Amino acid sequence: MTRLPVVLLPALLCDADLYAPLLGPLRDLADPLVITVAEPDLARGAALVLERAPARFALVGTSAGGNLALEVLAAAPARVAGVWLTGVNPGRHSDPNGARLLQQRVRAGEYEAVLDVLAARCVHAAGPRADQALGASCALWRGALGRTSSCARARRSSRVATAGTSSPVSTCRRCCCGAGRISSPVSRRRGRSRRA
């Protein structure tokens, strides 16, 4: 049986460490390849993923990496064997002005403070262990700090403000979703996208 390569696209400001706990067990089933792309333009980012990816692969995308995964799927559906998205909202940013302010802060050198803002958004503040969760979330987000150049930070942060503005991603929004679905064949998603 041929092993299927699995391309993993991490969240904004993250790298391969995001998937570190999964890579070992995943290697028993498939050939994982983490691709980090720091392009503000989703179409250009998808082109870079396709340059680095094998001829045929399954695709995993987390958060902004999920938006990028949808762009990869739109650009080369015949190459994608299946898609798994998590934490994805492929539409226009709900607060583009707020996103632009965060982007400006990153460009002004306030990267660490922006990571704290993003980490706090991942935690239910009224939860019984909110303090512990916030500490863990901050540690996770700050883990990317030392591994990301200021130039890459600026390029990636611009994706926050522009996501969904000039891309076919929003037309694919409903094609990959489903209760409890981990992956579905491209042919099934194509049919759904025609009806969307």
C-alpha positions in Angstrom: 0.0 0.0 0.0 1.3 3.4 -1.0 1.7 5.9 1.9 -0.1 9.2 1.4 1.9 12.3 2.0 0.1 14.8 4.3 1.0 18.5 4.0 0.3 20.4 7.2 -0.1 24.2 7.1 0.2 25.8 10.5 -1.6 28.8 11.9 -0.5 32.3 11.5 2.8 33.1 13.3 3.3 29.3 14.0 5.7 26.8 12.7 6.2 23.0 12.7 6.1 23.0 16.5 2.3 23.4 16.3 2.1 19.9 15.0 5.0 18.4 17.1 2.7 16.1 19.2 1.0 14.7 16.1 4.0 14.1 13.9 5.2 10.9 15.6 1.9 9.1 15.5 1.1 10.4 12.1 4.4 9.0 10.7 3.0 5.5 11.4 0.2 6.2 8.9 1.5 8.7 6.4 4.4 10.9 5.4 3.9 14.3 7.1 5.4 17.5 5.6 4.9 20.8 7.5 5.1 23.8 5.1 5.2 27.3 6.5 4.5 30.1 4.1 4.9 33.7 5.0 3.1 35.5 2.1 0.5 38.2 2.5 -1.2 37.1 -0.7 -3.1 33.7 -0.4 -2.7 33.0 -4.2 1.1 33.4 -3.9 1.2 31.4 -0.7 -0.8 28.6 -2.4 1.7 28.6 -5.3 4.6 28.2 -2.9 2.9 25.3 -1.1 2.3 23.6 -4.5 5.9 24.1 -5.4 7.1 22.4 -2.2 4.4 19.7 -1.9 4.4 16.2 -3.5 2.5 15.5 -6.7 -0.5 14.2 -4.7 -1.2 14.7 -1.0 -3.7 15.1 1.8 -3.9 18.6 3.2 -4.3 19.8 6.8 -4.8 23.4 7.7 -5.0 25.1 11.0 -6.6 28.6 11.4 -4.9 30.8 8.7 -3.2 27.7 7.4 -6.8 26.4 6.8 -7.5 29.5 4.7 -4.4 28.8 2.8 -5.4 25.1 2.4 -8.6 26.2 0.8 -6.6 28.3 -1.6 -4.4 25.4 -2.5 -7.5 23.2 -3.1 -8.9 25.9 -5.4 -5.7 26.2 -7.3 -5.0 22.4 -7.8 -7.9 20.2 -6.8 -6.6 17.2 -8.7 -3.5 17.1 -6.5 -5.4 17.2 -3.2 -6.6 13.8 -2.0 -8.5 15.1 1.0 -8.7 18.1 3.4 -8.9 18.5 7.1 -9.5 22.0 8.5 -9.5 23.1 12.1 -10.2 26.6 13.5 -10.9 28.1 10.1 -13.0 31.0 9.2 -12.3 31.5 5.5 -14.5 34.6 5.2 -13.6 38.3 5.5 -12.1 39.2 8.9 -14.9 40.1 11.3 -12.9 43.2 12.5 -10.6 44.3 9.6 -9.8 47.6 11.4 -8.7 45.7 14.5 -6.7 43.3 12.4 -4.9 46.2 10.7 -4.1 47.7 14.1 -2.5 44.4 15.2 -0.6 44.3 12.0 0.7 47.9 12.5 1.7 46.9 16.1 3.7 43.9 14.6 5.4 46.2 12.1 6.2 48.7 14.9 8.0 46.0 16.8 5.3 45.1 19.3 5.2 41.4 18.2 5.4 40.0 21.7 2.5 42.2 22.9 0.4 41.1 19.9 1.1 37.4 20.8 -0.3 38.1 24.2 -3.5 39.6 22.7 -3.9 36.6 20.4 -3.2 34.1 23.2 -5.8 35.8 25.4 -8.4 35.4 22.6 -7.9 31.6 22.7 -8.9 31.3 26.4 -12.3 31.4 28.0 -11.7 34.1 30.6 -14.5 33.0 32.8 -13.4 29.3 32.9 -12.4 27.6 36.1 -8.7 27.4 35.0 -8.5 30.5 32.9 -5.2 31.6 34.5 -3.5 28.2 33.7 -5.0 28.2 30.3 -3.8 31.7 29.6 -0.3 30.8 30.7 -0.2 27.8 28.4 -1.7 29.8 25.5 0.9 32.5 26.0 3.7 29.9 26.1 2.4 28.3 22.9 2.1 31.6 21.0 5.5 32.9 22.3 7.1 29.7 21.2 6.9 31.1 17.6 8.6 34.4 18.7 12.2 33.3 18.5 11.8 31.3 15.3 10.0 34.0 13.2 12.0 36.8 11.5 10.6 40.3 11.7 10.2 40.3 7.9 8.2 37.0 7.9 6.1 38.4 10.8 5.1 41.4 8.8 4.2 39.4 5.7 2.2 36.9 7.7 0.4 39.6 9.8 -0.8 41.3 6.7 -2.8 38.2 5.9 -4.9 38.9 9.0 -6.1 42.2 7.6 -6.7 40.9 4.1 -8.0 37.4 4.4 -10.9 36.7 2.1 -10.8 40.0 0.2 -9.5 38.8 -3.2 -9.7 35.0 -3.2 -12.0 32.2 -4.2 -11.7 31.0 -0.6 -15.0 32.4 0.5 -16.8 30.4 -2.3 -15.3 27.2 -0.8 -16.4 28.1 2.7 -19.2 25.5 3.1 -17.6 22.8 1.0 -15.2 21.3 3.6 -17.4 21.5 6.7 -19.5 18.9 8.2 -20.4 17.6 11.7 -17.7 15.2 12.8 -16.1 15.1 9.4 -12.3 14.7 9.5 -11.8 14.5 5.7 -13.9 14.1 2.6 -12.9 13.5 -1.0 -12.3 16.4 -3.3 -15.1 15.2 -5.6 -17.7 15.5 -2.8 -16.5 19.1 -1.9 -16.5 20.1 -5.6 -20.2 19.1 -5.7 -21.0 21.1 -2.6 -19.1 24.1 -3.9 -21.3 24.1 -7.0 -24.4 24.3 -4.8 -23.0 27.0 -2.5 
